[in-house]
Amino acid sequence: MNELSCKLLVIGAGPGGYTCAIRAGQLGIDTIVVDAQKPGGTCLNVGCIPSKALIHAAGEYETIARAAENSPLGISTAKPSLDFARTIAWKDSIVRRLNSGVAGLLKKAGVRLAAGYARFRDGKTIEVETQSGRQVIHAATVVIATGSAPVALPLLPFGSRVISSTEALALTEIPNKLVVVGGGYIGLELGTAFAKMGSTVTVIEAAPRILPQYDGDLSEPIARRLGALGVTVLTGAKATALVADGTALAIETASGEQTSLEADRILVTVGREPATNGFGLENLDLDMDGPFIRIDDRCRTSMHGIFAIGDVTGEPMLAHRAMAQGEMVAEIVAGHRRAWDRVSIPAICFTDPEIVTVGLSPSEAAGKAFEIKTDLFPFKANGRALTLEREDGFIRTVARADNHLLLGIQGVGAGIAELSAAFSLALEMGARLEDIAMTIHAHPTQSEALHEAALKSLGHAIHI
């Protein structure tokens, strides 16, 4: 049995883990990162990156298919075909390229990578099951960055035709009939992509509307677009069982009707849970916050010398939150004075159109001890959106009424994910409505909708 020692041991090479390890290496900390999978975690390997590749390919195919029918742009083309195997190969090549990139960055930073399954002996020692045998690693400080895993429904365990997002991204054929259980962002992102590629898609959502984590104003443009793409959405409906031969899903509709939906695949996307099992967490004495590991504003757990970052510590389960935590923890281990004081953690839903939120929504801000003012500017009055044939959606600002300090910015629109940086920067810098209003926004761009929303909230919008 080999034994190693290091100053910092990171369990999990996902976005939080590898960012922590790279930054620690840059700071001269002797670091080992352990993961049984390729570097990048869920995000890079079976989540964010492959899903966005598939969403992009589906969007390109749908654009050409629409042009083949009757394009108002005057473009004519033959009906396209899709070689799905090549699509998947292209998607996988991006994942491999990024895997290699992360491994290279870890190496450049002097971080050692141990490939295997980690298990705690105690707070300073773990065992790693590698292909070449068991390895013991002693560390002064440990960071738990084990991420999260898809939640399965007891009546619909994963297997055969019932798949999670991981299997959906590894399909070798486009399902003819796809039923998506769960109308949250993962289900709708993938459901929309497969609908654009030709699947007949039905979404089952138990809540009264899709995307229940967002307010109705933000989710409504998504619902309209799903209808335009031919996606059937059944809200207030529940999946009850897989029929006997496994070819259909039995459901109960909002009216109480018992029926079934034929399906080649049933994609279950009802949430994710922290990955806290299988690595000896029971051998530690960590305080928990429900299913999550409890941390303080420095990502310290209840045990000295053990930090936790990313999905395993709770919501929001976002890669960029984990990255920011990982970077902070590395600097704390290096002796820097750091604490979590972020104002904004942007969240993006890559549906069609996309949703971007930062800070407080109007309903969240309304619960504070001050008056608020909120207003929106629709893309139907934005020149750039019209030239892109996408006038659906809007940008909305939420600010204090007394001093106009921005509390939140939300938007829904085609391709507005890239505006998330501007939204987040405004909040993090403590901008007021006047700061946005007095900033020149390039014309013609969709970002002008942010400018106009601020002007409108101040009572003098120009273009509406």
Secondary structure, 3 states (H helix, E strand, C coil): CEEEEEEEEEECCCHHHHHHHHHHHHCCCCEEEEECCCCCHHHHHHCHHHHHHHHHHHHHHHHHHHHHHHCCCCCCCCCCCCCHHHHHHHHHHHHHHHHHHHHHHHHHCCCEEEECEEEEEECCEEEEEECCEEEEEEEEEEEECCCEEECCECCECCECCEECHHHHCCCCCCCCEEEEECCCHHHHHHHHHHHHCCCEEEEEECCCCCCCCCCHHHHHHHHHHHHHCCCEEEECCEEEEECCCCCEEEEECCCCCEEEEECCEEEECCCEEECCCCCCHHHCCCCEECCEECCCCCCECCCCCEEECHHHHCCCCCHHHHHHHHHHHHHHHCCCCCCCCCCCCCEEECCCCEEEEEECCHHHHHCCCCCEEEEEEEHHHCHHHHHCCCCCCEEEEEEECCCCEEEEEEEEECCHHHHHHHHHHHHHCCCEHHHHHCCCCCCCCCCHHHHHHHHHHCCCCCCC
